[in-house]
Amino acid sequence: MYDITTSENSYELVVAIFSLISLDITIIPTDNRLSDKELVDLMNEINVDFIIAENNSDIFADKYIPLVLEKDRVVEKTTEEINFKQWMKRSNALILFTSGSSGKPKIIVKSGETLISNIKQTIKNDAVS
C-alpha cells in the first residue's frame, strides 16, 4: 500500500508516520504547500491508496483520511513496541521527490533498511561531535 502524507510538522504527523510504519505501508511525504491539483496528479502518477492530510478537499474523494487524533483513543502509556521489522524489508518503504528545480521532480526510492541505517549513522555521528 502507498500513502501520501501532507502536513505541517506536528505531533499528529509523527503518530501517523509511526502508525503507517507499523502497518508496513510505503510513506510518501509531500510538501504541505502543494496545491490540490498537484497532489491529485501525484496520487495518479504513483497510484496511491490513500492520502493523510490536515484539510479535506472533495478532489481527494474516497482516498482522504483526516490527520487528527481522537483524544479518547490516545493511549497515555503502553508497553507495546512499534515493530519496524517488516517495513524495514520493503525496498520501497519511503518515496521522496527532488525539488524539481531543473524540471519535473525526480522520484527517490529508499528501502526501510537504508533509511533506518542512515538515521542510526546520523545519531552515531552526532554523538561523536
NUSEDREN-110128 format. One record per residue: y, x, z of N, C-alpha, C in turn; residue number from 1. Coordinates in steps of 0.2 Angstrom, whole numbers, plus 5000, padded with zeros to 4 digits. Atoms other than C-alpha are relative to their C-alpha. Example, Ala and Ser with C-alpha at 12.3 -4.5 7.8 and 13.67 -1.06 7.14 Angstrom:
2
  n.c2  n.c1  n.c3  ca.c2  ca.c1  ca.c3  c.c2  c.c1  c.c3    i
  4994  5004  5000   4978   5062   5039  5006  5004  5000    1
  4994  4996  4999   4995   5068   5036  5005  4996  5003    2
This chain:
129
  n.c2  n.c1  n.c3  ca.c2  ca.c1  ca.c3  c.c2  c.c1  c.c3    i
  4994  5004  5000   5000   5000   5000  5006  5004  5000    1
  4993  4997  5000   5018   5005   4997  5005  4996  5003    2
  4995  5004  4997   5033   5001   5007  5007  5004  4998    3
  4993  4997  5000   5052   5004   5003  5003  4998  5007    4
  4996  5001  4994   5062   5006   5019  5007  5002  4999    5
  4993  4999  5001   5080   5004   5018  5004  4998  5006    6
  4997  5002  4994   5091   5005   5034  5004  5006  5002    7
  4996  4995  4997   5104   5015   5043  4995  5003  5006    8
  5004  4997  4995   5096   5027   5056  5000  4995  5006    9
  5000  5004  4994   5091   5016   5071  4993  5001  5004   10
  5006  5000  4997   5078   5014   5084  4995  4995  4997   11
  5004  5005  5004   5071   4999   5074  4996  5004  4994   12
  5002  4996  5006   5069   5011   5059  4994  5004  5002   13
  5005  4996  4998   5059   5023   5069  4993  4997  5002   14
  5006  5004  4998   5047   5010   5076  4997  4998  4994   15
  5003  5002  5007   5045   5003   5058  4996  5006  4997   16
  5004  4995  5004   5040   5020   5051  4994  5002  5004   17
  5006  4999  4997   5028   5024   5065  4995  4995  4999   18
  5005  5005  5001   5020   5007   5063  4997  5000  4993   19
  5003  4999  5007   5018   5010   5044  4995  5006  5000   20
  5005  4994  4999   5010   5027   5048  4994  4998  5003   21
  5006  5002  4996   4998   5019   5060  4996  4995  4995   22
  5003  5005  5005   4994   5006   5046  4997  5004  4994   23
  5002  4996  5006   4991   5020   5033  5003  4998  4994   24
  4996  5003  5005   5005   5014   5022  5004  5006  4997   25
  4996  4996  5003   5014   5025   5010  5008  4998  5001   26
  4993  5002  4998   5033   5026   5015  5004  5003  4995   27
  4995  4998  5005   5047   5027   5003  5007  4998  5003   28
  4994  5001  4998   5063   5029   5012  5006  5000  4995   29
  4995  5000  5005   5079   5025   5002  5007  5000  5003   30
  4994  5000  4998   5097   5027   5004  5003  4992  5001   31
  4998  5007  4998   5104   5011   5013  5006  4998  4996   32
  4994  5002  5004   5119   5011   5001  4998  4998  4993   33
  5002  5002  5007   5108   5007   4985  5002  4993  5000   34
  4998  5008  5001   5113   4990   4978  4993  4997  4999   35
  5006  5004  5001   5100   4976   4977  4997  5001  4994   36
  5003  4999  5006   5098   4979   4959  4996  5007  4999   37
  5003  4994  5000   5094   4997   4961  4993  5000  5004   38
  5006  5001  4996   5081   4993   4975  4995  4996  4996   39
  5005  5004  5004   5073   4980   4964  4997  5004  4994   40
  5002  4996  5006   5072   4992   4949  4995  5005  5003   41
  5005  4995  4997   5064   5005   4961  4994  4997  5002   42
  5006  5004  4998   5052   4992   4968  4995  4999  4994   43
  5003  5001  5006   5047   4988   4950  4997  5006  4997   44
  5002  4994  5002   5045   5006   4945  4994  5003  5003   45
  5005  4997  4996   5034   5011   4959  4995  4994  5002   46
  5004  5005  4998   5026   4994   4961  4998  4999  5007   47
  5001  5001  4992   5029   4992   4980  4997  4994  5002   48
  5003  5006  4998   5020   4980   4990  5005  4996  5005   49
  4995  5003  4996   5035   4976   5002  5006  5004  5001   50
  4994  4996  4999   5052   4981   5007  5002  4998  5007   51
  4998  5001  4994   5058   4983   5025  5008  5001  5000   52
  4993  4999  5000   5077   4981   5027  5003  4996  5005   53
  4996  5004  4995   5091   4975   5038  5002  4994  4998   54
  4997  5006  5003   5098   4962   5027  4995  4997  4994   55
  5004  5004  5006   5088   4949   5016  5005  4999  4994   56
  4996  5002  5006   5093   4946   4999  4994  4996  4996   57
  5004  5004  5004   5085   4932   4988  4996  5004  4995   58
  5003  4996  5005   5082   4945   4975  4993  5004  5002   59
  5006  4997  4998   5068   4953   4985  4994  4995  5000   60
  5005  5005  5000   5058   4937   4985  4996  5000  5006   61
  5005  5000  4995   5042   4937   4995  4998  5007  5002   62
  5001  4993  4998   5042   4956   4997  5004  5002  5006   63
  4996  4998  4995   5055   4956   5010  4997  4999  5007   64
  5002  5000  4993   5051   4960   5029  5006  5002  5004   65
  4994  4998  4996   5066   4960   5041  4999  5005  5005   66
  5001  4995  4995   5069   4975   5051  5003  4998  5006   67
  4997  5002  4993   5071   4968   5068  4994  5000  5005   68
  5005  5000  4995   5062   4970   5084  5000  4993  5004   69
  5000  5006  4996   5056   4954   5093  5000  5002  5007   70
  5000  4997  4993   5061   4958   5111  4994  4998  5004   71
  5006  5002  4996   5047   4948   5118  4993  5003  4998   72
  5006  4996  5003   5034   4958   5108  5000  5007  5002   73
  4999  4993  4999   5041   4975   5113  4996  5002  5006   74
  5004  4998  4994   5029   4984   5125  5004  5006  5003   75
  4996  4995  4996   5038   4995   5138  4996  5006  5000   76
  5004  4994  4999   5024   5007   5141  4993  4999  4998   77
  5007  5000  5002   5007   5010   5133  4996  5006  5000   78
  5004  4994  5000   4993   5022   5134  4997  5001  4993   79
  5003  4999  5007   4988   5019   5116  5004  5005  4996   80
  4996  4995  5004   4992   5034   5105  5000  4997  4992   81
  4999  5001  5007   4998   5032   5087  4995  5005  4996   82
  5005  4996  5003   4984   5038   5076  5003  5002  4993   83
  4997  4998  5006   4991   5048   5061  4994  5003  4995   84
  5005  4997  5004   4974   5055   5055  4999  4997  4993   85
  5001  5003  5007   4971   5043   5041  5006  5000  4995   86
  4994  4999  5004   4989   5043   5035  5001  5007  4998   87
  5000  4993  5002   4988   5062   5035  4996  5002  4994   88
  5004  4998  5006   4974   5062   5022  5003  4997  4994   89
  4997  5003  5006   4985   5052   5010  5003  5006  4996   90
  4997  4995  5005   4990   5063   4995  5007  4997  4998   91
  4994  5003  5002   5005   5051   4993  5003  4996  5006   92
  4998  5004  4994   5010   5047   5011  5007  4999  5000   93
  4992  5000  5000   5029   5050   5008  5002  5001  4993   94
  4997  4999  5006   5038   5047   4992  5008  5000  5001   95
  4993  4999  4999   5056   5054   4991  5003  5000  4993   96
  4996  5000  5006   5069   5054   4977  5005  5006  5001   97
  4994  4996  5000   5081   5068   4972  5006  4996  4999   98
  4994  5003  5001   5099   5064   4971  5002  4997  4994   99
  4999  5002  5006   5099   5062   4953  5007  5002  4997  100
  4993  4998  5003   5115   5072   4950  4999  5003  4993  101
  5000  4998  5007   5108   5079   4934  4997  4995  4995  102
  5003  5005  5003   5102   5062   4928  4997  4995  5004  103
  5004  5005  4996   5089   5050   4934  4997  5004  5005  104
  5004  4997  4994   5082   5054   4951  4993  5001  4999  105
  5007  4998  5001   5066   5063   4951  4996  4998  5006  106
  5004  5002  4994   5051   5057   4962  4997  5007  5003  107
  5004  4995  4996   5044   5069   4975  4995  4997  5004  108
  5006  5003  4996   5027   5065   4982  4997  5005  5005  109
  5003  4995  4995   5021   5073   4999  4994  4997  5003  110
  5006  5002  4996   5004   5072   5007  5002  4999  5008  111
  4999  5000  4993   5004   5067   5025  4999  5006  5004  112
  5002  4994  4997   4996   5083   5030  5006  5005  4999  113
  4995  4995  5002   5010   5093   5021  5006  4998  5004  114
  4994  5002  4996   5024   5083   5030  4999  5002  5007  115
  5001  4998  4993   5016   5085   5047  5000  5007  5001  116
  4999  4993  5000   5014   5103   5044  5007  5003  5000  117
  4993  4998  5000   5032   5105   5039  5004  4999  5006  118
  4996  5002  4993   5038   5096   5055  4997  5005  5005  119
  5002  4996  4995   5027   5107   5066  5003  5007  4999  120
  4997  4993  5002   5033   5123   5057  5008  5000  5002  121
  4993  5001  4999   5051   5117   5059  5001  5001  5008  122
  5000  5000  4993   5048   5114   5078  4999  5007  5003  123
  5002  4993  4998   5040   5131   5080  5006  5005  4998  124
  4994  4995  5001   5055   5140   5071  5006  4999  5004  125
  4995  5001  4996   5067   5131   5081  4999  5002  5007  126
  5002  4998  4994   5058   5136   5097  5002  5008  5001  127
  4999  4993  5000   5060   5154   5092  5007  5002  5000  128
  4993  4998  5000   5078   5154   5088  5005  4998  5005  129
